[in-house]
Amino acid sequence: MAGAALEVRNLCFGYGDVPVWEDVSFSLAPGQVAFLTGPNGAGKSTLFRCLAGWLEPNEGEVLLAGKPFTGRSRLVPGTLAFVPDVPSFYDDLTAAEHIELVLAANRAEAARPRAERLLERFGLTGHESLLPSAYSRGMREKLALVLALTLRPRVLLLDEPHGPLDREASLVLSEELAAVAREGSAVLLSCHHDVPGLVPDVTLSLRDATLSQER
Ligand SMILES: Nc1ncnc2c1ncn2[C@@H]1O[C@H](COP(=O)(O)OP(=O)(O)OP(=O)(O)O)[C@@H](O)[C@H]1O
């Protein structure tokens, strides 16, 4: 697809000799929202890890904004953000310090008001001086989402982001995802159930080691 934000070509991956999925191909244009569905164990998290460069596929290629991308690629700030199924944080940095770190590492000082607005929207304002280890699971998910959404990356990968969120926060997330998509981010998120308040442009379904696409 010309001008794709994310393009995946003939990707295959297995842990050892056991293939998880084979010949996975799809692309997302800027501004598209895609849902990734499939039963437990179908390989959704594995696919996210390959797309984010955390795992190396056995075959195939990932292109970000038209350029081949692997875990060894030097990533231009603002290109990709990934929130895994269980977000991890630095043990001894507070939530506020995580925000400072992400703003500095991405040369994104101008995005500070956006970070503050997102903290407010997700109900984390007033909790910024805590370590993420002192947060609930839902609060940690919200913090990871704030960090990713603050950057408005060209490609946003979210592994079951609505899972730990209450309904109110799920609706906030859906609104924020629709907003970043309108600004041009391509969004890929996995889910097991309907997502409140968000309709995908594309649904990708992983089953029996094969990816299929509905529009
Ligand atoms: N580190 C690992 N080593 C070996 N096998 C793994 C590893 N991680 C996952 N698997 C296997 O790969 C397959 C896909 O797992 P994955 O976590 O990607 O599925 P999923 O679709 O995200 O599942 P869920 O919906 O339960 O989150 C499963 O059979 C799982 O047992």
PDBQT file of the ligand as one rigid body, heavy atoms in Angstrom, charges set to zero:
ROOT
HETATM    1  N1  LIG A 301       7.874 -17.084  25.509  1.00  0.00    +0.000 N 
HETATM    2  C1  LIG A 301       7.202 -18.090  24.928  1.00  0.00    +0.000 A 
HETATM    3  N2  LIG A 301       7.797 -19.278  24.699  1.00  0.00    +0.000 NA
HETATM    4  C2  LIG A 301       7.154 -20.285  24.074  1.00  0.00    +0.000 A 
HETATM    5  N3  LIG A 301       5.861 -20.205  23.648  1.00  0.00    +0.000 NA
HETATM    6  C3  LIG A 301       5.219 -19.044  23.864  1.00  0.00    +0.000 A 
HETATM    7  C4  LIG A 301       5.836 -17.940  24.508  1.00  0.00    +0.000 A 
HETATM    8  N4  LIG A 301       4.953 -16.908  24.568  1.00  0.00    +0.000 NA
HETATM    9  C5  LIG A 301       3.807 -17.375  24.007  1.00  0.00    +0.000 A 
HETATM   10  N5  LIG A 301       3.967 -18.646  23.585  1.00  0.00    +0.000 N 
HETATM   11  C6  LIG A 301       2.970 -19.465  22.895  1.00  0.00    +0.000 C 
HETATM   12  O1  LIG A 301       2.628 -18.809  21.685  1.00  0.00    +0.000 OA
HETATM   13  C7  LIG A 301       1.236 -18.917  21.421  1.00  0.00    +0.000 C 
HETATM   14  C8  LIG A 301       0.641 -17.529  21.241  1.00  0.00    +0.000 C 
HETATM   15  O2  LIG A 301       0.692 -16.819  22.484  1.00  0.00    +0.000 OA
HETATM   16  P1  LIG A 301       0.248 -15.295  22.572  1.00  0.00    +0.000 P 
HETATM   17  O3  LIG A 301       0.500 -14.848  23.964  1.00  0.00    +0.000 OA
HETATM   18  O4  LIG A 301       0.894 -14.557  21.475  1.00  0.00    +0.000 OA
HETATM   19  O5  LIG A 301      -1.318 -15.430  22.278  1.00  0.00    +0.000 OA
HETATM   20  P2  LIG A 301      -2.490 -14.360  22.440  1.00  0.00    +0.000 P 
HETATM   21  O6  LIG A 301      -3.320 -14.456  21.204  1.00  0.00    +0.000 OA
HETATM   22  O7  LIG A 301      -1.922 -13.014  22.760  1.00  0.00    +0.000 OA
HETATM   23  O8  LIG A 301      -3.283 -14.944  23.681  1.00  0.00    +0.000 OA
HETATM   24  P3  LIG A 301      -4.276 -14.241  24.761  1.00  0.00    +0.000 P 
HETATM   25  O9  LIG A 301      -5.541 -13.884  24.024  1.00  0.00    +0.000 OA
HETATM   26  O10 LIG A 301      -4.490 -15.339  25.754  1.00  0.00    +0.000 OA
HETATM   27  O11 LIG A 301      -3.549 -13.056  25.339  1.00  0.00    +0.000 OA
HETATM   28  C9  LIG A 301       0.640 -19.720  22.587  1.00  0.00    +0.000 C 
HETATM   29  O12 LIG A 301       0.542 -21.073  22.180  1.00  0.00    +0.000 OA
HETATM   30  C10 LIG A 301       1.674 -19.581  23.677  1.00  0.00    +0.000 C 
HETATM   31  O13 LIG A 301       1.704 -20.736  24.499  1.00  0.00    +0.000 OA
ENDROOT
TORSDOF 0
